[in-house]
Amino acid sequence: MSDAASTGRTVLLAECLLYAIGPHQALDQYLKSIFGEDGPGGGDPGWWIVWVDSEADAIEPVEWRDFVAALDSGDGCFEVYLDETVTDRRPTYGYFTRCEIYSGIEARLRSICKDYPERRLEAERISMRLTKKDTRGWKVVLDAALRKWREKV
């Protein structure tokens, strides 16, 4: 992947996370849905971050298949999408590893801590769950949700 493509993906994720983790809402409002607890993760104005484990569910199946094939786990990836009415980026979607999603969320939480110090405690609590310092962390929740979903299929 070229540096420009990598930068474009990073910017797409950061822009989408501006909507997902906003400073004027509960910081974890959308995280449960992003990690599969409350249905697909998305909202207004036209964004989503969802786990996709089948090319049939991907916006671009061939790109999804190529991305997943390059992963060690090969069990799926996150799809990030912004509606073209809210961004001038092209493409308006991208595929991301769990690590990239966690890193993006961490970066967004750090930004909120810096710009909104009164939200620091809430952001730090979420960050603790993300980094698995708390055994009830999002990584544990995501892995459990994926196992549960696979059992249904």
N, CA and C of each residue as an Amber inpcrd file, in Angstrom:
protein
   459
   0.8470000  -1.1680000   0.0000000   0.0000000   0.0000000   0.0000000
   0.8970000   1.2360000   0.0000000   0.5900000   2.1950000  -0.8430000
   1.4040000   3.4030000  -0.9360000   1.2050000   4.2790000   0.2930000
   2.1650000   5.1940000   0.5160000   2.0490000   6.1200000   1.6460000
   0.8050000   6.9890000   1.5190000   0.4990000   7.4180000   0.2880000
  -0.6840000   8.2580000   0.0650000  -1.9620000   7.4870000   0.3980000
  -2.0210000   6.2240000  -0.0130000  -3.2010000   5.4040000   0.2900000
  -3.3220000   5.1800000   1.7860000  -2.2010000   4.9190000   2.4420000
  -2.2000000   4.7120000   3.8790000  -2.6660000   5.9710000   4.6110000
  -2.1700000   7.1200000   4.1830000  -2.5740000   8.3920000   4.7830000
  -4.0590000   8.6390000   4.5530000  -4.5450000   8.3400000   3.3440000
  -5.9640000   8.5140000   3.0440000  -6.8430000   7.6540000   3.9230000
  -6.4230000   6.4230000   4.1700000  -7.1720000   5.5260000   5.0480000
  -7.2020000   6.0750000   6.4680000  -6.0380000   6.5480000   6.9340000
  -5.9460000   7.0920000   8.2910000  -6.8620000   8.3020000   8.4490000
  -6.8750000   9.1660000   7.4620000  -7.7210000  10.3650000   7.5100000
  -9.1970000   9.9710000   7.4710000  -9.5390000   8.9910000   6.6480000
 -10.9220000   8.5130000   6.5830000 -11.3790000   8.0120000   7.9470000
 -10.5530000   7.1950000   8.5910000 -10.9010000   6.6790000   9.9120000
 -11.0300000   7.8180000  10.9200000 -10.0840000   8.7380000  10.9150000
 -10.1250000   9.8660000  11.8580000 -11.3820000  10.7070000  11.6430000
 -11.7370000  10.9360000  10.3900000 -12.9290000  11.7300000  10.1040000
 -14.1900000  11.0060000  10.5760000 -14.2580000   9.7200000  10.3490000
 -15.4150000   8.9430000  10.7880000 -15.5190000   8.9450000  12.3180000
 -14.3700000   8.8470000  12.9860000 -14.3720000   8.8450000  14.4520000
 -14.7670000  10.1910000  15.0450000 -14.6680000  11.2660000  14.2710000
 -15.1720000  12.5680000  14.7360000 -16.6750000  12.4760000  15.0080000
 -17.3760000  11.7070000  14.1900000 -18.8120000  11.5210000  14.3900000
 -19.0900000  10.4740000  15.4640000 -18.2960000   9.4240000  15.4970000
 -18.5360000   8.3170000  16.4300000 -18.2320000   8.6960000  17.8730000
 -17.1990000   9.5030000  18.0790000 -16.7850000   9.8670000  19.4340000
 -16.7400000  11.3860000  19.5030000 -17.8900000  11.9580000  19.7620000
 -18.0030000  13.4150000  19.8110000 -17.9100000  13.9350000  21.2300000
 -17.3560000  15.1210000  21.3930000 -17.1570000  15.6610000  22.7340000
 -18.4430000  16.1070000  23.4360000 -19.5400000  16.1900000  22.7020000
 -20.7880000  16.6670000  23.2940000 -21.8220000  15.5520000  23.4270000
 -21.3180000  14.3200000  23.5400000 -22.1670000  13.1480000  23.7550000
 -21.3780000  12.1970000  24.6400000 -22.0420000  11.1780000  25.1460000
 -21.3090000  10.1510000  25.9000000 -20.2400000   9.5970000  24.9720000
 -19.0100000   9.5600000  25.4320000 -17.9090000   9.1690000  24.5500000
 -18.0180000   7.7400000  24.0580000 -18.6940000   6.8880000  24.8170000
 -18.8440000   5.4990000  24.3740000 -20.2130000   5.2260000  23.7560000
 -20.9390000   6.2760000  23.4200000 -22.2910000   6.1320000  22.8740000
 -22.3450000   5.1580000  21.7070000 -21.3960000   5.2450000  20.7990000
 -21.4140000   4.3830000  19.6210000 -20.4380000   3.2070000  19.7060000
 -19.5790000   3.1750000  20.7040000 -18.5720000   2.1160000  20.7550000
 -19.1760000   0.7240000  20.8920000 -20.2230000   0.6020000  21.6790000
 -20.8500000  -0.7190000  21.8240000 -21.3710000  -1.2150000  20.4840000
 -21.9600000  -0.3220000  19.7070000 -22.4690000  -0.7670000  18.4060000
 -21.3260000  -1.0190000  17.4200000 -20.2630000  -0.2460000  17.4980000
 -19.1040000  -0.4880000  16.6370000 -18.5530000  -1.8830000  16.9000000
 -18.5430000  -2.2820000  18.1580000 -17.9970000  -3.5820000  18.5210000
 -19.0630000  -4.6760000  18.5710000 -20.2190000  -4.4220000  17.9670000
 -21.2040000  -5.4630000  17.7500000 -22.1630000  -5.7680000  18.8770000
 -22.1770000  -4.9770000  19.9310000 -23.0760000  -5.2670000  21.0410000
 -24.4970000  -4.7880000  20.7840000 -24.6470000  -3.6800000  20.0880000
 -25.9580000  -3.0640000  19.8720000 -26.2730000  -2.9300000  18.3890000
 -25.9800000  -3.9380000  17.6100000 -26.2170000  -3.8470000  16.1780000
 -25.0590000  -3.1450000  15.4880000 -25.2490000  -2.8090000  14.2310000
 -24.1540000  -2.1780000  13.4820000 -23.8370000  -0.7860000  14.0150000
 -22.5610000  -0.4130000  13.9530000 -22.1130000   0.8710000  14.4790000
 -22.1640000   1.9580000  13.4330000 -23.0620000   2.8820000  13.6180000
 -23.1640000   3.9890000  12.6760000 -24.1650000   5.0080000  13.1510000
 -24.2850000   6.0770000  12.3950000 -25.2260000   7.1140000  12.7750000
 -25.2730000   8.2330000  11.7600000 -25.9440000   9.2840000  12.1710000
 -26.0110000  10.4870000  11.3420000 -24.7780000  11.3070000  11.5960000
 -24.2450000  11.9170000  10.5940000 -24.7460000  12.0970000   9.2300000
 -24.1620000  11.1140000   8.2310000 -24.5180000   9.8880000   8.2950000
 -24.1100000   8.9150000   7.2950000 -22.7080000   8.3720000   7.4720000
 -22.4800000   7.6400000   8.5470000 -21.1860000   6.9860000   8.7740000
 -21.4260000   5.6270000   9.3990000 -20.4500000   4.7430000   9.2350000
 -20.4680000   3.4930000   9.9830000 -19.0740000   2.9210000  10.1030000
 -18.9170000   2.1750000  11.1750000 -17.7320000   1.3570000  11.4230000
 -18.2840000   0.0140000  11.8690000 -18.1520000  -0.9940000  11.0170000
 -18.7440000  -2.2950000  11.3120000 -17.7470000  -3.4130000  11.0250000
 -17.9040000  -4.5020000  11.7530000 -17.0980000  -5.6910000  11.5110000
 -17.7280000  -6.4370000  10.3430000 -16.9170000  -6.7780000   9.3580000
 -17.4000000  -7.5200000   8.1960000 -16.5780000  -8.8030000   8.0970000
 -17.2550000  -9.9350000   8.1960000 -16.5260000 -11.2000000   8.1130000
 -16.9210000 -12.0110000   6.8830000 -17.6220000 -11.3640000   5.9630000
 -18.0130000 -12.0310000   4.7250000 -17.9390000 -11.0360000   3.5760000
 -17.3510000 -11.4550000   2.4890000 -17.2490000 -10.5430000   1.3530000
 -18.6250000 -10.1430000   0.8370000 -19.6240000 -10.9650000   1.0520000
 -20.9820000 -10.6400000   0.6120000 -21.5300000  -9.4060000   1.3360000
 -21.0110000  -9.1180000   2.5290000 -21.4800000  -7.9780000   3.3110000
 -20.6330000  -6.7200000   3.0960000 -19.5740000  -6.8250000   2.3180000
 -18.6590000  -5.7070000   2.1070000 -19.1530000  -4.7890000   0.9840000
 -18.8000000  -3.5160000   1.0930000 -19.1220000  -2.5650000   0.0300000
 -18.4310000  -2.9890000  -1.2640000 -17.1610000  -3.3150000  -1.1470000
 -16.3670000  -3.7550000  -2.2940000 -15.7890000  -5.1430000  -1.9920000
 -16.4810000  -6.1920000  -2.3890000 -16.0660000  -7.5510000  -2.0300000
 -14.6350000  -7.9130000  -2.4300000 -14.1920000  -7.4890000  -3.5960000
 -12.8440000  -7.8510000  -4.0430000 -11.7960000  -7.1770000  -3.1530000
 -11.9960000  -5.8990000  -2.8540000 -11.0540000  -5.2010000  -1.9650000
 -11.0650000  -5.8160000  -0.5780000 -12.2510000  -6.1590000  -0.0830000
 -12.3560000  -6.7940000   1.2310000 -11.5680000  -8.1060000   1.2320000
 -11.7820000  -8.9330000   0.2200000 -11.1130000 -10.2360000   0.1320000
  -9.5940000 -10.0730000   0.0970000  -9.1000000  -9.1060000  -0.6950000
  -7.6600000  -8.8590000  -0.7730000  -7.1070000  -8.3850000   0.5690000
  -7.8440000  -7.5020000   1.2400000  -7.4060000  -6.9820000   2.5360000
  -7.3390000  -8.1130000   3.5610000  -8.3910000  -8.8990000   3.6530000
  -8.4630000  -9.9780000   4.6390000  -7.4210000 -11.0560000   4.3400000
  -7.1680000 -11.3130000   3.0760000  -6.1860000 -12.3330000   2.7050000
  -4.7900000 -11.9620000   3.1960000  -4.5180000 -10.6780000   3.3070000
  -3.2080000 -10.2170000   3.7590000  -3.0620000 -10.2600000   5.2800000
  -4.1500000 -10.5160000   5.9960000  -4.1110000 -10.5590000   7.4590000
  -3.7220000 -11.9500000   7.9380000  -3.0880000 -12.0010000   9.0940000
  -2.7340000 -13.2920000   9.6870000  -3.9770000 -14.0930000  10.0760000
  -4.9530000 -13.4000000  10.6550000  -6.1370000 -14.1000000  11.1540000
  -7.0750000 -14.4980000  10.0220000  -7.2330000 -13.6210000   9.0490000
  -8.0940000 -13.9200000   7.9130000  -9.5600000 -14.0830000   8.2460000
  -9.9720000 -13.6120000   9.4450000 -11.3590000 -13.8350000   9.8510000
 -12.2780000 -12.6490000   9.6210000 -11.8100000 -11.6170000   8.9860000
 -12.6280000 -10.4430000   8.7310000 -11.8850000  -9.1750000   9.0900000
 -12.5800000  -8.0640000   8.9400000 -11.9850000  -6.7660000   9.2490000
 -13.1080000  -5.7560000   9.4600000 -12.7330000  -4.5730000   9.8720000
 -13.7000000  -3.4970000  10.0180000 -13.8290000  -2.7420000   8.7020000
 -15.0580000  -2.3740000   8.3980000 -15.3290000  -1.5320000   7.2340000
 -15.7270000  -0.1600000   7.7790000 -15.0760000   0.8740000   7.2750000
 -15.3550000   2.2510000   7.6810000 -15.9320000   2.9660000   6.4720000
 -17.0140000   3.6790000   6.6900000 -17.7030000   4.3470000   5.5840000
 -18.1860000   5.7220000   6.0080000 -18.0280000   6.6740000   5.1130000
 -18.6170000   8.0060000   5.2590000 -19.4370000   8.2900000   4.0170000
 -20.6480000   8.7410000   4.1990000 -21.4950000   9.0800000   3.0630000
 -20.8450000  10.2050000   2.2600000 -20.9510000  10.1200000   0.9580000
 -20.3000000  11.1230000   0.1070000 -20.8770000  12.5220000   0.2820000
 -22.0370000  12.6450000   0.9270000 -22.5870000  13.9790000   1.1750000
 -21.9170000  14.6750000   2.3580000 -21.1450000  13.9200000   3.1680000
 -20.4950000  14.5360000   4.3270000 -18.9790000  14.5790000   4.2130000
 -18.4340000  14.0720000   3.1180000 -16.9850000  14.1130000   2.9430000
 -16.6560000  14.2880000   1.4630000 -15.5110000  14.8940000   1.2220000
 -15.0580000  15.0060000  -0.1670000 -13.9950000  13.9490000  -0.4650000
 -13.7540000  13.0500000   0.4670000 -12.7590000  11.9850000   0.2810000
 -13.2670000  10.9300000  -0.6860000 -12.3590000  10.4080000  -1.4520000
 -12.6540000   9.2840000  -2.3200000 -11.5050000   8.3090000  -2.1970000
 -11.7330000   7.0610000  -1.9770000 -13.0540000   6.4910000  -1.7740000
 -13.6000000   6.8620000  -0.3990000 -14.8740000   6.6460000  -0.2220000
 -15.5440000   6.9940000   1.0330000 -15.5900000   5.8210000   2.0020000
 -14.8650000   4.7730000   1.6980000 -14.8550000   3.5810000   2.5500000
 -13.4300000   3.0490000   2.6230000 -13.2030000   2.1980000   3.6020000
 -11.9090000   1.5500000   3.7240000 -12.0190000   0.3620000   4.6570000
 -11.0170000  -0.5020000   4.6080000 -10.9860000  -1.6910000   5.4510000
  -9.8330000  -1.5720000   6.4320000 -10.0930000  -1.9720000   7.6820000
  -9.1560000  -1.7510000   8.7680000  -9.0700000  -2.9650000   9.6750000
  -7.8950000  -3.1590000  10.2510000  -7.7010000  -4.2200000  11.2410000
  -8.2630000  -3.7670000  12.5850000  -8.4190000  -4.7250000  13.4980000
  -8.8360000  -4.3650000  14.8620000  -7.8600000  -3.3680000  15.4680000
  -6.5700000  -3.6440000  15.2870000  -5.5430000  -2.7770000  15.8630000
  -5.6710000  -1.3420000  15.3400000  -5.9260000  -1.1900000  14.0650000
  -6.0740000   0.1520000  13.4980000  -7.2930000   0.8670000  14.0790000
  -8.3740000   0.1320000  14.2740000  -9.5760000   0.7370000  14.8670000
  -9.2880000   1.1570000  16.3080000  -8.6770000   0.2520000  17.0920000
  -8.3470000   0.5940000  18.4800000  -7.4220000   1.8040000  18.5280000
  -6.4260000   1.8370000  17.6600000  -5.4800000   2.9540000  17.6410000
  -6.1810000   4.2560000  17.2680000  -7.0820000   4.1790000  16.3050000
  -7.8340000   5.3710000  15.9170000  -8.7040000   5.8950000  17.0480000
  -9.3490000   4.9750000  17.7640000 -10.1840000   5.3700000  18.8990000
  -9.3130000   5.9910000  19.9930000  -8.1780000   5.3730000  20.2650000
  -7.2500000   5.9170000  21.2670000  -6.8140000   7.3370000  20.8910000
  -6.4790000   7.5490000  19.6240000  -6.0550000   8.8820000  19.1710000
  -7.1870000   9.8860000  19.3430000  -8.3990000   9.4800000  19.0210000
  -9.5520000  10.3850000  19.1750000  -9.7790000  10.7090000  20.6490000
  -9.6590000   9.7210000  21.5150000  -9.8290000   9.9620000  22.9500000
  -8.7540000  10.9060000  23.4830000  -7.5040000  10.7360000  23.0240000
  -6.4280000  11.6570000  23.4370000  -6.7240000  13.0840000  22.9890000
  -7.2510000  13.2180000  21.7930000  -7.6000000  14.5410000  21.2780000
  -8.6940000  15.1870000  22.1290000  -9.6770000  14.3980000  22.5130000
 -10.7530000  14.9240000  23.3590000 -10.2060000  15.3240000  24.7250000
  -9.3140000  14.5150000  25.2920000  -8.6970000  14.8670000  26.5830000
  -7.9850000  16.2140000  26.4990000  -7.3050000  16.4250000  25.4020000
  -6.5480000  17.6710000  25.2250000  -7.4880000  18.8680000  25.0530000
  -8.5130000  18.6940000  24.2090000  -9.3970000  19.8180000  23.8920000
 -10.5210000  20.0280000  24.9050000 -10.8710000  18.9840000  25.6390000
 -11.9710000  19.0380000  26.6110000 -11.5180000  18.3680000  27.9020000
 -10.6890000  19.0370000  28.6850000 -10.1350000  18.4170000  29.8920000
 -11.1960000  17.8870000  30.8610000 -12.3720000  18.4640000  30.8250000
 -13.4370000  18.0010000  31.7170000 -13.9370000  16.6020000  31.3320000
 -13.5890000  16.1230000  30.1440000 -13.9920000  14.7840000  29.6820000
 -12.8770000  13.7480000  29.8920000 -11.7870000  14.1760000  30.5220000
 -10.6130000  13.3220000  30.6470000 -10.8970000  12.0070000  31.3710000
 -11.5750000  12.0650000  32.4980000 -11.8380000  10.8520000  33.2770000
 -12.6390000   9.8390000  32.4590000 -13.6780000  10.3010000  31.7960000
 -14.4940000   9.4150000  30.9620000 -13.6490000   8.8080000  29.8400000
 -12.8280000   9.6270000  29.1920000 -11.9680000   9.1440000  28.1090000
 -10.9540000   8.1260000  28.6270000 -10.3960000   8.3740000  29.7850000
  -9.4180000   7.4380000  30.3500000 -10.0630000   6.1020000  30.7030000
 -11.2860000   6.1320000  31.1910000 -11.9900000   4.8800000  31.5080000
 -12.2140000   4.0460000  30.2430000 -12.6040000   4.7170000  29.1820000
 -12.8110000   4.0110000  27.9100000 -11.4810000   3.4670000  27.4090000
 -10.4500000   4.2720000  27.5100000  -9.1250000   3.8550000  27.0590000
  -8.6560000   2.6230000  27.8240000  -8.9280000   2.5850000  29.1210000
  -8.5550000   1.4150000  29.9220000  -9.2380000   0.1610000  29.3960000
 -10.5140000   0.2800000  29.0270000 -11.2280000  -0.8790000  28.4820000
 -10.6190000  -1.2960000  27.1450000 -10.2340000  -0.3140000  26.3450000
  -9.6530000  -0.6200000  25.0370000  -8.3190000  -1.3310000  25.1590000
  -7.5240000  -0.9280000  26.1010000  -6.1870000  -1.5060000  26.2230000
  -6.1720000  -2.7510000  27.0850000  -7.3630000  -3.1860000  27.4810000
  -7.5380000  -4.4390000  28.2170000  -6.9280000  -4.3960000  29.6080000
  -6.7380000  -3.1810000  30.1380000  -6.3120000  -3.0860000  31.5410000
  -7.4590000  -3.5330000  32.4370000  -8.6590000  -3.3440000  31.9430000
  -9.8590000  -3.7950000  32.6170000 -10.3060000  -5.0520000  31.8740000
 -10.4750000  -6.1590000  32.5620000 -10.7740000  -7.4190000  31.8810000
 -12.1280000  -7.4030000  31.1790000 -12.9390000  -6.4100000  31.4400000
 -14.2050000  -6.2920000  30.7280000 -14.0380000  -5.4250000  29.4890000
 -12.8170000  -5.2630000  29.0380000 -12.5000000  -4.3450000  27.9490000
 -13.1830000  -4.6590000  26.6340000 -13.1540000  -3.6710000  25.7630000
 -13.7910000  -3.7990000  24.4510000 -13.1990000  -4.9520000  23.6490000
 -11.8890000  -5.1800000  23.7750000 -11.2880000  -6.2790000  23.0190000
 -11.9130000  -7.5990000  23.4430000 -12.1110000  -7.7700000  24.7260000
 -12.7330000  -8.9860000  25.2370000 -14.1720000  -9.0570000  24.7430000
 -14.8760000  -7.9330000  24.8030000 -16.2650000  -7.8820000  24.3550000
 -16.3540000  -8.2120000  22.8720000 -15.4710000  -7.6080000  22.0680000
 -15.4850000  -7.8620000  20.6330000 -15.2100000  -9.3270000  20.3340000
 -14.1850000  -9.8750000  20.9490000 -13.8530000 -11.2750000  20.6940000
 -15.0070000 -12.1890000  21.1010000 -15.6420000 -11.8990000  22.2380000
 -16.7790000 -12.7040000  22.6880000 -17.9580000 -12.5640000  21.7200000
 -18.2060000 -11.3400000  21.2490000 -19.3070000 -11.1100000  20.3130000
 -19.0570000 -11.8460000  18.9970000 -17.8190000 -11.8380000  18.5380000
 -17.4990000 -12.5360000  17.2950000 -17.6760000 -14.0470000  17.4590000
 -17.2410000 -14.5900000  18.5970000 -17.4180000 -16.0280000  18.8420000
 -18.9020000 -16.3800000  18.8760000 -19.6950000 -15.5430000  19.5600000
 -21.1240000 -15.7860000  19.6830000 -21.7970000 -15.7280000  18.3140000
 -21.4000000 -14.7530000  17.5070000 -21.9750000 -14.6160000  16.1830000
 -21.6260000 -15.8250000  15.3210000 -20.3850000 -16.2730000  15.3940000
 -19.9480000 -17.4260000  14.5940000 -20.7110000 -18.6940000  14.9850000
 -21.0280000 -18.8080000  16.2860000 -21.7830000 -19.9680000  16.7370000
 -23.1760000 -19.9990000  16.1200000 -23.7550000 -18.8280000  15.8550000
 -25.0810000 -18.7410000  15.2590000 -25.0650000 -19.1360000  13.7990000
 -23.9470000 -18.8850000  13.1470000 -23.8590000 -19.1110000  11.6950000
 -23.6170000 -20.5450000  11.3570000
